[in-house]
Amino acid sequence: MLEEDPDLAEALPAALRAGAVADCLAKTVSIAEGNWRSTDVRLEHDAIGLLVLNGLLIRRVGIDGRFGAELLGAGDLLRPWHGEDEAPALLATTGWRVLEPTRVALLDRAFSWTLSRYPQIAGGLVERALVRARNLAVGMAIVHQPRVEVRLRMLFWHMASRWGHVRADGVVLRHRLTHAVLADMVAARRPTVSTAMAELARAGLVSATDEGWLLRGEPPGELRDVEPNEAGPAETRPAS
Amino acid sequence: MSRNTFSFTEHAQVLLEDPDLAQAVPSARRSEAIRECTAEVLTLHPGEWPSAALPAAGTVTLVLEGLLLRRVGAGGCFGAELLGSGDLLQPWRGAHPADALATSTGWRVLEPTRLALLGPTFTRRLARYPQLTGALVGRALDRSRQLAINMAIVHQPRVDTRLHMLLWQLAGRWGRVRPDGVVVPLRLTHSLLAELVAARRPTVSRALALLAEGRRALPIEGGWLLCGVPPGELLALAPVAARAQPRGEEPAAPAGRTEHGDGARQAHRRPPLADRRPERPAANAYASGGERAVRSR
């Protein structure tokens, strides 16, 4: 597991690293593209979870027909069974879709016993789990932007920090995300996203290429100051 | 708001203060784990909290009690996350230097708060009880679960619907049932609610007035009183898309299924009201004789 996710081994003293790499073995499961029933992967209730080794998947949460989405990739931890026995006040639905062939390591009960020899890795996994919340919190800040094209541009640059590849003419995101997926991620409707994407393409800021999405220009941290009056689609929010 | 003063006041037996966490340890070893798993405690007073100034970089902390707000800003707009006992935080970890998108993070302590610092010493003790690693990972993922629900809430076109849903979401964690409804004992300003539902403060004020008029959420001393049923219940009661489509929006997916078809599943499906609480009037799924927590962590 540490060979495939070397960042986790970084927390270990160098003298322990080779031994940990040999000890920390985990079973893996490959998941094909498409809808995924996460309950197909059986783990003990007290297991640590699933660690994504490579691939891309999306978790959608819906309430009353509206969905939020979270994109997950290598290094992310999942615990799909977690919380299912609780009865939350709000009725929500959850679904998973694998967007690119994905491999996950099963961090089961036996694996957690192995980690008792390497507490730094256990701590690293807890920190990994917190990364998901941090990314979602940035997503929440993004959806506060009133203009959908601004949200999309911010989302793309946020994803570029993790998955972007720099080349001479900009940063490429190789993941192919449909407008419907993007709509869930920026809390907008699909047609609004399509309009906004066309606007971004016309402005040369985000373009679809054979390789993926090409981002040009600077990240939009200060976009509001720079382009306060730029026209473009805005999401309809009746009560706002 | 004043800057926070903080102090390291004590050591706490973490599993004694967070008994749900202790449940992960087999009963034969629980007492020993409670005794061993101690951590230094940081006490915070209400106010802005300059967490980056503290000399504990990288430490994961567990909220033992209190209430905090984490704000993340991008391009001048802020999202917010409410955190309380049982939540794990890494307050000293801000934006990553490699992040392309400039974001800012701020913390505000809303109620007196105690944080257990789960540093390297704690992690070494923790390793003797491997079940706790999974439990702590679960706790950390709880935050992303709540935020994902929040993301679905802000997707609702109407701000009053978002607020109604948000208050019920908060009720799921902090709510207390009493005969006339569910009390959410949180003092949340309209500005704070605006950040939680991605709306502007004046819009939130108007939407809250609408909720009060409809007797769906009433401001009370020290919090909010929710009457009636949670808004998502509409789906359970009318699973076929026979209900009215609000404001010409696209049709909603039927209850229990997402647009992803067969791969989708219903995670938090609740039984119909009548099955769940047959002794209660359907008007309020949570009404009962005495006050009690809706759900403890």
Interface residues (C-beta under 8 A of the other chain):
Chain A: G34 N35 W36 R37 S38 T39 D46 A47 I48 G49 R59 R60 V61 G62 I63 D64 G65 R66 F67 G68 A69 E70 L77 L78 R79 H82 G83 E84 E86 A87 P88 A89 L90 L91 A92 T93 T94 G95 W96 R97 R109 S112 W113 L115 S116 R117 Y118 P119 Q120 A122 G123 L125 V126 E127 A129 L130 R132 A133 R134 L136 A137 V138 G139 M140 A141 I142 V143 H144 Q145 V150 M154 W157 H158 A160 S161 G164 V171 A180 D184 A187 R189 P219 P220 G221 E222 L223 R224 D225 T236 R237 P238 A239 S240
Chain B: A24 G58 V60 R70 V72 G73 A74 G75 G76 C77 F78 G79 A80 E81 L88 L89 Q90 R93 H96 A98 D99 A100 L101 A102 T103 L118 P120 T123 R124 L126 A127 R128 P130 Q131 T133 G134 A135 L136 V137 G138 A140 L141 D142 R143 S144 R145 L147 A148 I149 N150 M151 A152 I153 V154 H155 Q156 P157 R158 V159 D160 T161 M165 W168 Q169 A171 G172 G175 V182 E195 A198 A199 R200 T203 R206 A207 P230 P231 G232 E233 L234 L235 A236 R247 E249 E250 P251 A252 A253 A255 G256 R257 T258 E259 H260 G261 D262 G263 A264 R265 Q266 A267 H268 R269 R270 Y286 V294 R295
